[in-house]
Amino acid sequence: MRAKILTTLLFSFGLSTLSHADLIGVKADLSYWNFDGYSQDSSFKHDLDRQGTAQLSVAFEHPLPLLPNAKIKYVNLDSNSEQRSPANASDIELKNIDYILYYELLDTIVHADVGLGLSSLDGTVKNLNAATFSQYDLDEYSPLLYATAGVKLPFTGMSAKAEAIYSHGSDSKKTDVQAELQYDFIDNLLVDVGAKVGYRIMQVDFEQNQHPDLQLEFKGPYIGLDIHF
């Protein structure tokens, strides 16, 4: 009798473990963002040349209650502008990394996540306006708010998603919004792979002593792949 009970408990525990394991996943996203925008201070607005850059994110999700899921987003924002004349130019060397902890509010046909984290903006912006030169050096971590919502169309492989991040630190403020459509062309028990197209807009405001306020905008379409293990 005890042997039967022990066998039943072990079998139940094994099923439970497998069930939880199915809920553990890693999501990876790699896409190519073709953006332009502007760099503007108090005296001049520089229109940025169109640039291409890689943007990527990795998320880890688990079934443990109360513990948040984790996500990292990275994009290189290096760009420049010399469209008007060499005397009016902007050179941007800037990287953005977002470290996010989030909870799933919904995970059905409709899904929604909310979270908190830190945003890192690291780099230099140089603006040359006729005889005036300004250099902004930024190395700051600022708190962020994160939210995403999406919907899947059953039996089609199609889905849509929108994502937003807002951060505000001592020297900078950032708004980052993107929306995308995705088609999953591989969908099985081991891995899901989807191709997607989207549009992203990022706006950054800098406020530093002894410098005019600076506004940056990066916007444009992107294409990429999404992999879910």
C-alpha angles and dihedrals in degrees: 000000000000090000091054092049092048091048091050092049093048091048092049091048090051092052091047091050092050091048092053091044089058088059094054110094146162121216120197126186128189122175143158116239118201104196143166130173138132146279113217133181130169095285108033145018117219116201107216122231113246110269137187121219141164120248123187142173137188124197131187119203128186139172098240111126120240093007112107126231118246134230137176124198125191134184134166111222099185108148143139145200130212098146100123104038139318088257091062110049142135128208119191125189104174137147127192126201123177121199108198136185112190145169128221110237094178131014108174130085084317116046133186134179133187129186154148134234149126130294121208121203112182127173149055135287118198121190124187115193111178102290095351122093125188128181124192118196115194130185106153142143114206132178117259141198119218133195136164135175133182147160134218124215105223119240093004105082088230125127139165129210140179125197133187135187127186123185133174126187138162095277104019146040123196135191116188121180131169137170128192149174120221137192119198108215093173118046120161142122094278105043143355119211124186138178117219145183125201149151127242133193122188124181123187128186121196126198115184132161117259091016133089115253112272130212124194129187128186119182140159148102127296139194127200154132130270120202125190119189 
